[in-house]
Amino acid sequence: MHAMVRRTHEERVLAALRAGGALSRSELARRVGLSRTTLSEIAASLLRRGAVVVVDTDAATRSGSGRPAERLALDPAAGQFLGVDFGHRRVHVAVADASHEIIASGAAPYDDESWTTRIGLALGLVDRLVAREGLHFGALQAVGIGVPGPYAGDSSGGSPVAWHRHATPGGLHDAFADRFGTPVFVDNNTRLAALAEAVSRPDGPTDLIYVRLSDGVGGGLVVAGSLVRGARGFSGELGHVTADPGGVTCRCGKRGCLETIASVPAILATCRDRGVELTDLRDLAVAVDRADPVVEAVLREVGTTLGRVLGAAAMVLDPVDVVVGGEVAHVAPVLVEQAAATLRYELHSVPTDTPRVVRASRLGDHGGALGALAALFHESPLLAGYAAPEAVAGHQSRRSAR
């Protein structure tokens, strides 16, 4: 109980410094409602850990002949929040300070590696960012982690549905908790990307459907400004909605899931079946740039199928915004355009003045890591589910590790 109360006091002091800038101890005590003795203890702990620093004194504004008081401010090199996104082929890491600004980010690729190797690569990437940018985690408050697949766990650890060979181990949570000694929050990475998209809107979070087209296809739902997980962690799993009942077998065991049509491997395979040899996204981008008619036809077919699935979801959920993320959305805008046109057709009978917009993601491939941070920026997810998120400040890192 004492530790929880102390942590609450620390968070109030950090919030006051985030809002007010440099403040003396007496100003802090008045703002947060703590006694000077308690405030001095909290300030001493934060200074010792490097969460705050002494920036100057109030000599310039002080009246009277008393001794100038030190003014404290947030340490810009203190990583307060750590966001990690484990994709199918790479891990992204983003570090935010107490003002919620992204102060460092980077990525490390991997192939079909075990989760033990992936965790090691992620922790190594964190170490390189710390060394490169001169950061420290003396005041780290929480770690947010995104993983592929439906996630049925909670903030104390759990496991996703094992739709892929290297299912996320239960040791993922413990590896980060043991390393950093802080609360760890784990959820589906695409769902977290949906949260990042929602809070990045200029007018704040609202009802949103998000789908990510990458090595797999996933999605997320934000309803009334809050991220929705669902009873068993399946909320937003658009990739495993049946799009073609007679289609190929999906890794989940069903036939004709959207993922078997709209994922990167599926799109490349369809192009090859029609005589255009594409091996990766770079090849697809080249084919799009030269306006290859076969590739454009494939992309429009995929966009139509995607639009129908999104249309069904939009008819049920009535979102304000529909966002298509993932690498394909940026490489092949014609796919997004076709999905938007199909969605408009699917909803043409709905009498409403509210626009439904299909647009490409603003956040690119860092969306999952930013969403993990967004889930940490408001206090309740570590304790009791999802609450109304705060805006993510500074979506682009001002220090990006190559």
RODO-2510 file (C-alpha; in nm, 4 decimals, decimal comma):
residues 402
     n   res          X          Y          Z
     1     m     0,0000     0,0000     0,0000
     2     h     0,2814     0,2416     0,0890
     3     a     0,4487     0,1759    -0,2481
     4     m     0,1226     0,2435    -0,4334
     5     v     0,0673     0,5708    -0,2477
     6     r     0,4256     0,6772    -0,3150
     7     r     0,3883     0,5949    -0,6855
     8     t     0,0693     0,7996    -0,6973
     9     h     0,2491     1,0962    -0,5393
    10     e     0,5320     1,0613    -0,7920
    11     e     0,2893     1,0579    -1,0829
    12     r     0,1192     1,3733    -0,9517
    13     v     0,4535     1,5519    -0,9221
    14     l     0,5563     1,4447    -1,2728
    15     a     0,2183     1,5561    -1,4092
    16     a     0,2593     1,8980    -1,2443
    17     l     0,6048     1,9397    -1,3996
    18     r     0,4724     1,8246    -1,7359
    19     a     0,1977     2,0879    -1,7212
    20     g     0,3828     2,3713    -1,5487
    21     g     0,7436     2,3401    -1,6607
    22     a     1,0163     2,4218    -1,4101
    23     l     0,8811     2,4650    -1,0548
    24     s     1,0309     2,5049    -0,7087
    25     r     0,9582     2,2506    -0,4373
    26     s     0,7212     2,4879    -0,2607
    27     e     0,5315     2,5529    -0,5863
    28     l     0,5098     2,1797    -0,6457
    29     a     0,3823     2,1176    -0,2931
    30     r     0,1013     2,3709    -0,3442
    31     r     0,0055     2,2338    -0,6862
    32     v    -0,0130     1,8674    -0,5857
    33     g    -0,1433     1,9191    -0,2324
    34     l     0,1424     1,7495    -0,0493
    35     s     0,3226     1,8596     0,2634
    36     r     0,6675     2,0075     0,2094
    37     t     0,8241     1,7136     0,3916
    38     t     0,6520     1,4567     0,1681
    39     l     0,7249     1,6612    -0,1436
    40     s     1,0923     1,6854    -0,0508
    41     e     1,1123     1,3063    -0,0126
    42     i     0,9422     1,2499    -0,3481
    43     a     1,1604     1,5111    -0,5206
    44     a     1,4765     1,3595    -0,3742
    45     s     1,3800     1,0157    -0,5065
    46     l     1,3005     1,1512    -0,8536
    47     l     1,6276     1,3447    -0,8625
    48     r     1,8254     1,0399    -0,7524
    49     r     1,6685     0,8246    -1,0271
    50     g     1,7118     1,0951    -1,2908
    51     a     1,3444     1,1550    -1,3616
    52     v     1,3862     1,5259    -1,2851
    53     v     1,6814     1,7635    -1,2804
    54     v     1,7621     2,0991    -1,1235
    55     v     1,7519     2,3562    -1,4030
    56     d     1,7964     2,6890    -1,2216
    57     t     1,6734     2,8866    -0,9220
    58     d     1,3928     3,1362    -0,8745
    59     a     1,6430     3,4171    -0,8039
    60     a     1,5276     3,6209    -1,1037
    61     t     1,1659     3,6293    -0,9908
    62     r     1,2056     3,5972    -0,6157
    63     s     1,1149     3,8916    -0,3898
    64     g     1,2852     3,9449    -0,0544
    65     s     1,6262     3,8442     0,0708
    66     g     1,5738     3,4732     0,1275
    67     r     1,7882     3,2037    -0,0259
    68     p     1,6908     3,1313    -0,3891
    69     a     1,5018     2,8052    -0,4281
    70     e     1,6019     2,5420    -0,6813
    71     r     1,3595     2,4837    -0,9660
    72     l     1,2998     2,1298    -1,0862
    73     a     1,2028     2,0133    -1,4337
    74     l     1,1562     1,6866    -1,6173
    75     d     1,4801     1,5328    -1,7409
    76     p     1,4527     1,5199    -2,1229
    77     a     1,6809     1,2139    -2,1281
    78     a     1,4622     1,0111    -1,8922
    79     g     1,2647     0,7400    -2,0682
    80     q     0,9354     0,7256    -1,8810
    81     f     0,7465     0,4912    -2,1146
    82     l     0,8678     0,2109    -2,3416
    83     g     0,6589     0,0825    -2,6334
    84     v     0,7514    -0,2409    -2,8145
    85     d     0,5814    -0,3853    -3,1235
    86     f     0,6681    -0,7408    -3,2272
    87     g     0,5650    -0,7786    -3,5902
    88     h     0,5994    -1,0881    -3,8044
    89     r     0,9354    -0,9737    -3,9457
    90     r     1,0685    -0,6988    -3,7198
    91     v     1,0465    -0,5438    -3,3763
    92     h     0,9876    -0,1701    -3,3321
    93     v     1,0723     0,0165    -3,0133
    94     a     0,9675     0,3694    -2,9155
    95     v     1,0650     0,5599    -2,6002
    96     a     0,8640     0,8520    -2,4649
    97     d     0,9520     1,0998    -2,1933
    98     a     0,7219     1,2263    -1,9196
    99     s     0,5790     1,4923    -2,1518
   100     h     0,4716     1,2085    -2,3850
   101     e     0,7140     1,3143    -2,6567
   102     i     0,8776     1,0353    -2,8556
   103     i     1,2476     1,0822    -2,7818
   104     a     1,3890     0,7741    -2,9553
   105     s     1,2753     0,4930    -3,1812
   106     g     1,4245     0,2143    -3,3873
   107     a     1,3622    -0,1229    -3,5478
   108     a     1,5415    -0,4564    -3,5757
   109     p     1,4545    -0,7173    -3,8408
   110     y     1,4261    -1,0904    -3,7918
   111     d     1,3195    -1,3889    -3,9983
   112     d     1,1389    -1,6970    -3,8721
   113     e     1,3092    -1,6729    -3,5334
   114     s     1,2074    -1,8227    -3,2000
   115     w     1,0540    -1,5923    -2,9434
   116     t     1,3603    -1,6278    -2,7250
   117     t     1,5641    -1,4760    -3,0095
   118     r     1,3036    -1,2050    -3,0754
   119     i     1,2998    -1,0973    -2,7127
   120     g     1,6797    -1,0835    -2,7126
   121     l     1,6775    -0,8681    -3,0275
   122     a     1,4227    -0,6312    -2,8721
   123     l     1,6200    -0,5882    -2,5516
   124     g     1,9394    -0,5390    -2,7530
   125     l     1,7664    -0,2688    -2,9591
   126     v     1,6602    -0,0921    -2,6390
   127     d     2,0198    -0,1009    -2,5156
   128     r     2,1457     0,0496    -2,8430
   129     l     1,8888     0,3298    -2,8282
   130     v     1,9876     0,4097    -2,4709
   131     a     2,3555     0,4225    -2,5618
   132     r     2,3057     0,6140    -2,8860
   133     e     2,0758     0,8808    -2,7472
   134     g     2,2185     0,9107    -2,3970
   135     l     1,8934     0,7982    -2,2349
   136     h     1,8258     0,6284    -1,9053
   137     f     1,5328     0,4416    -1,7521
   138     g     1,5754     0,5509    -1,3915
   139     a     1,2127     0,6641    -1,3784
   140     l     1,0513     0,4209    -1,6224
   141     q     0,6837     0,3920    -1,5340
   142     a     0,5618     0,1135    -1,7611
   143     v     0,6317    -0,1004    -2,0682
   144     g     0,3701    -0,1599    -2,3381
   145     i     0,4138    -0,4553    -2,5752
   146     g     0,2232    -0,5447    -2,8914
   147     v     0,2232    -0,9029    -3,0219
   148     p     0,0714    -1,0623    -3,3335
   149     g    -0,2503    -1,2632    -3,3172
   150     p    -0,5595    -1,2441    -3,0970
   151     y    -0,4439    -1,1830    -2,7431
   152     a    -0,6478    -1,3273    -2,4580
   153     g    -0,4138    -1,2279    -2,1771
   154     d    -0,4071    -0,9224    -1,9548
   155     s    -0,1537    -0,6835    -1,8068
   156     s    -0,0163    -0,9562    -1,5825
   157     g     0,0686    -1,1827    -1,8740
   158     g    -0,1191    -1,4266    -2,0900
   159     s    -0,0969    -1,5752    -2,4338
   160     p    -0,2426    -1,5188    -2,7792
   161     v    -0,4198    -1,7765    -2,9867
   162     a    -0,1460    -1,9882    -3,1494
   163     w    -0,2235    -1,9236    -3,5171
   164     h     0,1444    -1,9149    -3,6052
   165     r     0,4249    -2,1575    -3,5315
   166     h     0,6090    -1,9366    -3,2853
   167     a     0,3241    -1,8583    -3,0459
   168     t     0,4078    -1,5839    -2,7980
   169     p     0,5552    -1,7405    -2,4831
   170     g     0,4272    -1,6653    -2,1380
   171     g     0,7840    -1,5574    -2,0557
   172     l     0,7533    -1,2442    -2,2728
   173     h     0,5859    -1,0488    -1,9935
   174     d     0,8309    -1,1723    -1,7301
   175     a     1,1372    -1,1000    -1,9456
   176     f     1,0522    -0,7296    -1,9627
   177     a     0,9182    -0,7075    -1,6077
   178     d     1,2378    -0,8637    -1,4697
   179     r     1,4621    -0,6483    -1,6879
   180     f     1,2986    -0,3131    -1,6087
   181     g     1,1237    -0,3744    -1,2759
   182     t     0,8065    -0,1995    -1,3884
   183     p     0,4472    -0,2866    -1,4862
   184     v     0,4216    -0,4512    -1,8299
   185     f     0,1118    -0,4273    -2,0509
   186     v     0,0708    -0,6773    -2,3390
   187     d    -0,1919    -0,6736    -2,6143
   188     n    -0,2428    -0,7411    -2,9843
   189     n    -0,0155    -0,5104    -3,1854
   190     t    -0,2720    -0,4295    -3,4546
   191     r    -0,5281    -0,3352    -3,1927
   192     l    -0,2716    -0,1037    -3,0374
   193     a    -0,2063     0,0473    -3,3816
   194     a    -0,5802     0,1199    -3,4015
   195     l    -0,5550     0,3093    -3,0733
   196     a    -0,2600     0,5109    -3,2046
   197     e    -0,4614     0,6028    -3,5159
   198     a    -0,7605     0,7052    -3,3066
   199     v    -0,5673     0,9347    -3,0737
   200     s    -0,3728     1,0899    -3,3639
   201     r    -0,6892     1,2514    -3,5047
   202     p    -0,6822     1,6336    -3,4800
   203     d    -1,0228     1,6316    -3,3091
   204     g    -0,9374     1,3487    -3,0716
   205     p    -1,0321     0,9808    -3,0545
   206     t    -1,3685     0,8618    -3,1771
   207     d    -1,5323     0,5562    -3,3377
   208     l    -1,2856     0,3934    -3,5749
   209     i    -1,2267     0,0677    -3,7624
   210     y    -0,8642    -0,0132    -3,8393
   211     v    -0,7264    -0,2898    -4,0614
   212     r    -0,3583    -0,3620    -4,1214
   213     l    -0,2385    -0,5350    -4,4390
   214     s     0,1045    -0,6868    -4,3879
   215     d     0,2430    -1,0417    -4,3670
   216     g    -0,0889    -1,1127    -4,1999
   217     v    -0,4125    -0,9140    -4,1799
   218     g    -0,5390    -0,7846    -3,8474
   219     g    -0,7621    -0,5106    -3,7191
   220     g    -0,8799    -0,3101    -3,4241
   221     l    -1,1871    -0,1234    -3,3063
   222     v    -1,2134     0,2012    -3,1153
   223     v    -1,5665     0,2680    -2,9904
   224     a    -1,6688     0,5857    -2,8065
   225     g    -1,3031     0,6781    -2,7793
   226     s    -1,2012     0,3520    -2,6123
   227     l    -1,0110     0,0530    -2,7444
   228     v    -1,2219    -0,2640    -2,7538
   229     r    -1,0653    -0,6024    -2,6807
   230     g    -1,3720    -0,8280    -2,6714
   231     a    -1,4547    -1,1157    -2,4375
   232     r    -1,1811    -1,3472    -2,5705
   233     g    -0,9399    -1,1086    -2,7387
   234     f    -1,0860    -1,1437    -3,0898
   235     s    -1,2305    -0,7955    -3,1314
   236     g    -1,1261    -0,6417    -3,4637
   237     e    -0,9865    -0,9654    -3,6135
   238     l    -1,0966    -0,8736    -3,9659
   239     g    -0,8227    -1,0874    -4,1180
   240     h    -1,0124    -1,4011    -4,0241
   241     v    -1,3528    -1,2952    -4,1508
   242     t    -1,4528    -1,5266    -4,4363
   243     a    -1,4250    -1,3344    -4,7627
   244     d    -1,4341    -1,6277    -5,0067
   245     p    -1,6016    -1,9468    -4,8760
   246     g    -1,4406    -2,1491    -5,1549
   247     g    -1,0979    -1,9976    -5,1149
   248     v    -0,7696    -2,1420    -4,9967
   249     t    -0,7104    -2,2748    -4,6469
   250     c    -0,6000    -2,0142    -4,3940
   251     r    -0,3452    -2,0744    -4,1177
   252     c    -0,6356    -2,0495    -3,8703
   253     g    -0,7927    -2,3610    -4,0245
   254     k    -1,0815    -2,1960    -4,2100
   255     r    -1,1072    -2,1342    -4,5836
   256     g    -1,1078    -1,8035    -4,7658
   257     c    -1,0283    -1,5668    -4,4790
   258     l    -0,9512    -1,2077    -4,5781
   259     e    -0,5884    -1,2772    -4,4867
   260     t    -0,5648    -1,5374    -4,7661
   261     i    -0,6540    -1,2621    -5,0138
   262     a    -0,5246    -0,9298    -4,8807
   263     s    -0,1993    -1,0134    -4,6987
   264     v     0,1331    -0,9352    -4,8642
   265     p     0,2142    -1,3024    -4,9406
   266     a    -0,1350    -1,3572    -5,0834
   267     i    -0,1179    -1,0532    -5,3123
   268     l     0,2280    -1,1486    -5,4393
   269     a     0,1147    -1,5083    -5,4998
   270     t    -0,1894    -1,3929    -5,6998
   271     c     0,0310    -1,1708    -5,9159
   272     r     0,2667    -1,4623    -5,9816
   273     d    -0,0260    -1,6889    -6,0713
   274     r    -0,1205    -1,4333    -6,3362
   275     g     0,2254    -1,4196    -6,4886
   276     v     0,3909    -1,1276    -6,3069
   277     e     0,6929    -1,2449    -6,1061
   278     l     0,6976    -1,0492    -5,7801
   279     t     0,9002    -1,1681    -5,4827
   280     d     0,8588    -0,8878    -5,2306
   281     l     0,7072    -0,5464    -5,1648
   282     r     0,9844    -0,3692    -5,3523
   283     d     0,8856    -0,5588    -5,6654
   284     l     0,5220    -0,4692    -5,6045
   285     a     0,6094    -0,1013    -5,5661
   286     v     0,7984    -0,1065    -5,8971
   287     a     0,5050    -0,2734    -6,0716
   288     v     0,2660    -0,0126    -5,9293
   289     d     0,4937     0,2720    -6,0421
   290     r     0,5032     0,1409    -6,3973
   291     a     0,1235     0,0907    -6,3934
   292     d     0,1391    -0,2802    -6,4710
   293     p    -0,2194    -0,3609    -6,5795
   294     v    -0,2184    -0,7141    -6,4344
   295     v    -0,0943    -0,5948    -6,0956
   296     e    -0,3440    -0,3085    -6,0927
   297     a    -0,6266    -0,5544    -6,1671
   298     v    -0,5155    -0,7758    -5,8786
   299     l    -0,4961    -0,4808    -5,6409
   300     r    -0,8420    -0,3598    -5,7406
   301     e    -0,9862    -0,7074    -5,6832
   302     v    -0,8249    -0,7189    -5,3409
   303     g    -0,9535    -0,3683    -5,2664
   304     t    -1,3049    -0,4716    -5,3620
   305     t    -1,2930    -0,7727    -5,1295
   306     l    -1,1494    -0,5606    -4,8499
   307     g    -1,4186    -0,2972    -4,9048
   308     r    -1,6937    -0,5573    -4,8712
   309     v    -1,5542    -0,6837    -4,5403
   310     l    -1,5147    -0,3283    -4,4133
   311     g    -1,8648    -0,2476    -4,5366
   312     a    -2,0149    -0,5254    -4,3263
   313     a    -1,8184    -0,4101    -4,0213
   314     a    -1,9147    -0,0462    -4,0817
   315     m    -2,2822    -0,1357    -4,1172
   316     v    -2,2715    -0,2960    -3,7735
   317     l    -2,0470    -0,0454    -3,5930
   318     d    -2,1257     0,2839    -3,7743
   319     p    -1,7745     0,4326    -3,7402
   320     v    -1,6671     0,7859    -3,8168
   321     d    -1,3387     0,6737    -3,9699
   322     v    -1,2048     0,3625    -4,1417
   323     v    -0,8261     0,3332    -4,1678
   324     v    -0,6192     0,0934    -4,3785
   325     g    -0,2674     0,0488    -4,2425
   326     g     0,0280    -0,1724    -4,3168
   327     e     0,2887    -0,1721    -4,5887
   328     v     0,0494    -0,2445    -4,8755
   329     a    -0,1573     0,0671    -4,8045
   330     h     0,1443     0,2865    -4,8788
   331     v     0,2902     0,0856    -5,1641
   332     a    -0,0403     0,0389    -5,3479
   333     p    -0,2784     0,3351    -5,2974
   334     v    -0,5067     0,2011    -5,5717
   335     l    -0,6048    -0,0791    -5,3332
   336     v    -0,7151     0,1751    -5,0703
   337     e    -0,9021     0,3776    -5,3332
   338     q    -1,0899     0,0682    -5,4494
   339     a    -1,1728    -0,0306    -5,0923
   340     a    -1,3121     0,3189    -5,0321
   341     a    -1,5265     0,3034    -5,3453
   342     t    -1,6624    -0,0386    -5,2496
   343     l    -1,7344     0,0773    -4,8952
   344     r    -1,9308     0,3751    -5,0272
   345     y    -2,1370     0,1377    -5,2423
   346     e    -2,1978    -0,0990    -4,9500
   347     l    -2,3267     0,1898    -4,7361
   348     h    -2,5086     0,3937    -5,0007
   349     s    -2,8499     0,3014    -4,8586
   350     v    -2,7694     0,4239    -4,5087
   351     p    -2,9341     0,7663    -4,4524
   352     t    -2,6678     0,9677    -4,2729
   353     d    -2,4683     1,2874    -4,2977
   354     t    -2,1673     1,1332    -4,1272
   355     p    -1,8862     1,0626    -4,3734
   356     r    -1,7145     0,7277    -4,3716
   357     v    -1,3631     0,7696    -4,4960
   358     v    -1,1212     0,4967    -4,5941
   359     r    -0,7741     0,6432    -4,5702
   360     a    -0,4227     0,5121    -4,5450
   361     s    -0,2622     0,5105    -4,2014
   362     r    -0,0838     0,8304    -4,0956
   363     l     0,1574     0,6507    -3,8661
   364     g     0,3236     0,3984    -4,0943
   365     d     0,4932     0,0914    -3,9539
   366     h     0,5524     0,2416    -3,6071
   367     g     0,1789     0,2379    -3,5280
   368     g     0,1955    -0,0627    -3,2962
   369     a     0,4742     0,0796    -3,0806
   370     l     0,3021     0,4190    -3,0664
   371     g    -0,0226     0,2475    -2,9716
   372     a     0,1545     0,0629    -2,6906
   373     l     0,2696     0,4015    -2,5625
   374     a    -0,0787     0,5494    -2,6038
   375     a    -0,2201     0,2691    -2,3893
   376     l     0,0313     0,3603    -2,1177
   377     f    -0,0218     0,7358    -2,1326
   378     h    -0,3552     0,7077    -1,9581
   379     e    -0,3403     0,5400    -1,6221
   380     s    -0,6214     0,2861    -1,6157
   381     p    -0,5103     0,0202    -1,8701
   382     l    -0,2544    -0,1173    -1,6246
   383     l    -0,5291    -0,1713    -1,3702
   384     a    -0,8724    -0,2194    -1,5208
   385     g    -0,9094    -0,2353    -1,8969
   386     y    -0,9246     0,0518    -2,1410
   387     a    -1,0232     0,4072    -2,0555
   388     a    -1,0483     0,7149    -2,2764
   389     p    -0,6988     0,7610    -2,4205
   390     e    -0,4999     1,0812    -2,4265
   391     a    -0,3437     1,2126    -2,7437
   392     v    -0,0057     1,0842    -2,8482
   393     a     0,2283     1,3817    -2,8752
   394     g     0,5059     1,3881    -3,1296
   395     h     0,4268     1,0862    -3,3446
   396     q     0,7542     1,1126    -3,5296
   397     s     1,0649     1,0561    -3,3236
   398     r     1,2991     1,3509    -3,3188
   399     r     1,5755     1,0971    -3,2773
   400     s     1,5396     0,7929    -3,4990
   401     a     1,7817     0,5038    -3,4801
   402     r     1,8688     0,3572    -3,8147
***
